[in-house]
Amino acid sequence: MIYEAMPFLSKINFEDRILSENGNGKNGALPKNPLQPPGLHPNVDFPVLLLFLRVLRAFVVKRCSEDVVWMSHRILHLDMDAFFASVEVLDHPELKGKPVVVGGKGPRSVVAAASYEVRKFGVRSAMPMCRALERCPHVVVVQPHFDRYHEVSENVFELLRKVTPLVEQTSIDEGYLDISEVVQTDEDARGLGARLKTQVWEHCKLKCSVGIAPCKFAAKIASDLKKPDALVVVRDEELDTFLLPLDVGRIPGVGKEGLKKLNQSGIKTIADLRRESRSTLTAWFGRWGERLHDFARGIDPRQVVTEHERKSLGTERTFDTDVRDVELLREYLGKHAVRLARELDERALCAATVTVKVRYANFDLITRRRTFQRCLFEAAEIASAACDLLEFTEAHQRAVRLVGVSLSGLRGRNMEQELPLVF
């Protein structure tokens, strides 16, 4: 960074160096035979380098005198608190203060969201519903209403885009904002975070948590640290103080298996992680190990990406009881096809590849796919392709726990073209 170069630049008196090596320095001429500094490649034109550094120093000094904080980088991460459950409570005020979970009631259903009232009983999202009922028998189970959640999500992100166009929505209930050009000081950043929280409450009647930090992963950690209804700001100079004492499991992307591996190796905190070499972490985790090495040092060069290209669409159904009826499976494939065709219509897309996923009762998972010469977008075409692929599974002989359909090779319908036939 330029600030790191300032101590070096400030020690160079470019005018004196050039004049002393060029006699009187008439007409501002550069030295003909400058002393070559140790370590500088002989092919480097040192006078040109000096001129570049002189211009760079003048630029930095000018900008720093105008605004000391112009180089600061600030990322804001906003995360809605218990989003699905909070929307249900908003729409059904009689649920306020009660332990609420969102999800199905079947024996294989999972908790999609849990209110903070039910979390006191150890109930969490992604937990099997049967276990949630064991831990909190008086919990209120609410069926999900995804269309409503998407509607509220759009309202929230519409508010965020009024602050800056640099908004990256990472899921239905969270996203990043690059506010580097919006605020000048840490106090400004805190004020903006507080105003956003207020606006979300006033317009949507929902609580959210906000984290602000110099990089994305630290901002995400900050938003989660004191949930719910939190606002945590991490200054540049406080990044190490903030990160190092934290449990290594706080790092986004460190799952159960990764955390187990780290803990078994004596790595409990981010400070412990920092002591490990890049080569060691890469040997353990591959490319993810390189990112862990950087995260432990507060390094995350990822930028806020305002648009992500959708690579696939998919939907699936886990049955309450194992299914041996192939006609019923075909019926669900048809329902999946209708839903996917609707999504394609909303995005003006078509798909080249159809994939069917089948999980058998013993949890064996298989997929079958086909890529077509002509892109598909009608429900009947997708359903027909999916049912044909089902014939290449063992669904006729084995009980099925889950069936799903996904589409890939997405492209705009105006870009549709003939494709080679691939199986």
Secondary structure, DSSP 4 states (H G I P E B T S, - for coil): -HHHHHHHHHT--HHHHHHHHSTT-GGGPPPSSPPPPTT--TTS-HHHHHHHHHHHHHHHHHHHHH-TTTT---EEEEEETTHHHHHHHHH-GGGTTS-EEES--STT-B-SEE-HHHHTTT--TTSBHHHHHHH-TTPEEE---HHHHHHHHHHHHHHHHHH-S-EEEEETTEEEEE-TTT-SSHHHHHHHHHHHHHHHHHHH---EEEEEESSHHHHHHHHHHT-SS-EEE--GGGHHHHHTTSBGGGSTT--HHHHHHHHHTT--BHHHHHTS-HHHHHHHHTHHHHHHHHHTTT---PPP-S-----EEEEEEEEEEEE--HHHHHHHHHHHHHHHHHHHHHHTEEEEEEEEEEEETT--EEEEEEEEEEEE-SHHHHHHHHHHHHTTSSTTTS-EEEEEEEEEEEEEGGG------B-
